[in-house]
Amino acid sequence: MEERADRRVRALLRPLAVTAALAAYLLFVRPRLLRWGATPEEAGEALPGDELVPRPHVVATRAVTVDAPPEAVWPWLAQMGGPPRAGWYGYDPRDEPGRIVPELQKIEVGDLLPTGRGGTGYRVVEVEPERLLVLSIHAFHVLVSWTITLREAGGRTRVVFRQRVQCRPGVLGLVYLLLSQSADFLTVRKQLTTIKALAEREFRRSFVEP
């Protein structure tokens, strides 16, 4: 009898534990992932490109400080994109972000930054060299906008990434929604930290190389 009662208690406790873990994630973990590195002011301010996704399911604002001026950071952003561009600075083995590519430095409104095969990619919506880059994509059952701002701060650069995601109804949209709330954090964090490392490296190198 006691063993049967113990099994019943454990069966009742399992869903409670799952519910508690989910609540903890939603209340404490998820908000930190969605604003990693960003100040409350940066997370709450309106940015160019917000209007592209007026009713988002997910809004994420992440940021990093780069020990280099905006003009040293911008070239790495200008050449972003899948092949034949220099990469997204993520985990894709095809990314080759080790150097600045002069022929990829011209970026204009309407340009396509590929994300894969089939002609899909982010379109450049707005660009202000060394200051602002706004991208948008409407594919894969989602509408996504990316706003990247560069702000000079005493010889350093504050890089802020704003992502707004609206998912279409259906299973695929739900899957993307779930991924964009957690796994997407890893990709964006990798992008930010890689851009920071590359820009700082090249900026330091500019002082020692003739």
C-alpha positions in Angstrom: 0.0 0.0 0.0 2.8 2.4 1.0 4.6 1.8 -2.3 1.5 2.4 -4.3 0.9 5.6 -2.4 4.5 6.7 -3.1 4.0 6.2 -6.8 0.8 8.3 -6.7 2.6 11.1 -4.9 5.5 11.0 -7.4 3.0 11.0 -10.3 1.4 14.1 -8.9 4.7 15.8 -8.2 6.1 15.4 -11.7 3.7 17.8 -13.5 4.1 20.3 -10.6 7.9 20.1 -11.0 7.6 20.7 -14.8 5.2 23.6 -14.2 7.6 25.1 -11.6 10.6 24.8 -14.0 8.6 26.4 -16.9 7.5 29.2 -14.7 11.1 29.8 -13.5 12.3 29.9 -17.1 9.6 32.3 -18.2 10.0 34.6 -15.2 13.8 34.6 -14.7 15.8 33.0 -17.5 13.9 34.0 -20.7 14.0 37.8 -19.9 17.7 37.6 -19.4 18.2 35.8 -22.7 16.1 38.3 -24.6 18.1 41.3 -23.3 21.6 39.8 -22.9 24.2 42.6 -22.5 21.6 45.4 -23.0 20.7 48.0 -20.4 17.0 48.5 -19.5 17.1 51.8 -21.5 18.4 50.1 -24.6 15.9 47.3 -24.3 13.0 49.7 -23.9 13.8 52.4 -26.5 12.3 52.6 -30.0 14.7 51.9 -32.8 14.5 52.3 -36.6 13.1 49.2 -38.1 10.7 48.4 -35.2 7.8 49.4 -37.5 8.6 46.5 -39.9 7.2 44.0 -37.5 4.4 45.9 -35.7 3.0 43.0 -33.8 5.9 40.8 -32.8 5.7 37.6 -30.8 9.3 38.0 -29.7 11.4 41.2 -29.1 15.0 40.7 -28.2 17.6 43.4 -27.6 21.2 42.3 -27.0 24.3 44.4 -26.9 28.1 44.4 -26.4 30.7 47.1 -25.9 33.6 47.0 -28.4 37.0 48.6 -27.5 37.3 50.2 -30.9 35.5 53.2 -32.6 32.5 52.7 -34.9 34.6 53.0 -38.0 36.6 49.9 -36.9 33.4 47.9 -36.3 31.4 48.8 -39.3 33.4 46.9 -42.0 32.6 43.6 -40.3 28.9 44.4 -40.4 29.0 45.7 -44.0 30.3 42.3 -45.3 27.8 40.1 -43.4 25.8 37.5 -45.2 26.0 34.0 -46.5 28.1 33.0 -49.5 29.4 34.8 -51.5 29.6 37.3 -48.6 31.8 36.9 -45.6 29.5 35.1 -43.2 27.1 35.7 -40.3 29.8 35.3 -37.6 27.8 32.4 -36.1 28.4 28.7 -36.0 28.1 27.9 -39.7 31.4 26.3 -40.8 31.1 28.2 -44.1 31.6 31.5 -42.3 35.0 33.0 -43.0 35.1 36.2 -40.9 38.8 36.3 -40.4 39.5 39.4 -42.5 37.9 42.5 -43.9 37.1 42.0 -47.6 37.3 45.3 -49.4 35.0 44.3 -52.3 32.2 43.5 -49.9 32.2 46.9 -48.1 29.6 48.5 -50.4 26.1 47.9 -49.0 23.0 49.6 -50.1 19.2 49.5 -49.5 17.7 46.6 -51.4 20.8 44.4 -51.2 20.2 40.8 -50.3 22.3 39.2 -47.6 21.9 35.5 -48.2 20.9 33.1 -45.5 21.0 29.9 -47.6 20.2 28.4 -51.0 17.0 29.3 -52.9 17.5 33.0 -53.0 16.4 33.6 -49.4 18.0 36.2 -47.2 17.8 39.4 -45.4 17.0 42.6 -47.4 18.7 45.8 -46.5 16.0 48.3 -45.5 18.0 51.1 -44.1 21.8 51.8 -43.9 23.9 54.6 -42.4 27.5 53.6 -42.6 29.2 53.4 -39.2 25.9 54.0 -37.5 22.9 51.9 -38.5 21.9 48.8 -40.4 18.3 47.6 -40.7 17.5 44.2 -42.2 14.3 42.3 -42.8 13.3 38.8 -44.0 9.8 37.3 -44.7 10.4 33.6 -45.1 10.4 30.3 -43.2 6.9 31.1 -41.8 8.2 34.2 -40.0 8.6 37.9 -40.5 11.8 39.1 -38.8 13.5 42.5 -38.6 17.0 43.1 -37.4 18.3 46.6 -36.3 21.9 47.0 -35.6 23.1 50.3 -34.2 26.6 51.5 -33.5 27.1 54.3 -30.9 30.4 56.0 -30.1 31.2 56.1 -26.4 34.5 57.7 -25.7 36.5 55.9 -28.3 34.6 52.7 -27.8 31.4 51.4 -29.6 28.2 50.2 -28.1 26.7 47.7 -30.5 23.0 47.0 -30.1 21.1 44.2 -31.9 17.3 44.5 -31.9 15.3 41.5 -33.3 11.6 41.4 -33.7 9.9 38.2 -34.8 6.3 37.5 -35.9 5.4 33.9 -36.6 2.7 32.6 -38.9 0.0 30.3 -37.4 0.8 26.6 -37.7 3.3 24.0 -36.6 6.4 25.5 -38.4 5.6 28.9 -37.0 5.3 27.5 -33.5 8.6 25.7 -33.9 10.4 28.8 -35.0 8.8 30.8 -32.2 10.1 28.3 -29.6 13.6 28.4 -31.1 13.7 32.2 -31.3 13.1 32.4 -27.6 16.0 30.3 -26.5 18.3 28.8 -29.1 18.5 32.0 -31.1 20.2 33.6 -28.1 23.2 31.4 -28.6 23.6 32.5 -32.3 23.2 36.2 -31.6 25.6 36.0 -28.7 28.1 34.3 -30.9 27.7 37.0 -33.6 28.2 39.8 -31.1 31.2 38.3 -29.4 32.9 37.4 -32.7 32.4 40.9 -34.1 33.8 42.4 -30.9 36.9 40.1 -31.0 37.5 40.8 -34.7 37.1 44.5 -34.5 39.3 44.9 -31.4 42.0 42.7 -32.9 42.2 44.7 -36.2 42.0 48.0 -34.3 44.9 47.0 -32.1 46.8 45.7 -35.1 46.4 49.1 -36.9 48.7 50.6 -34.2 51.5 48.2 -34.6 51.6 47.5 -38.3 53.2 50.1 -40.7 
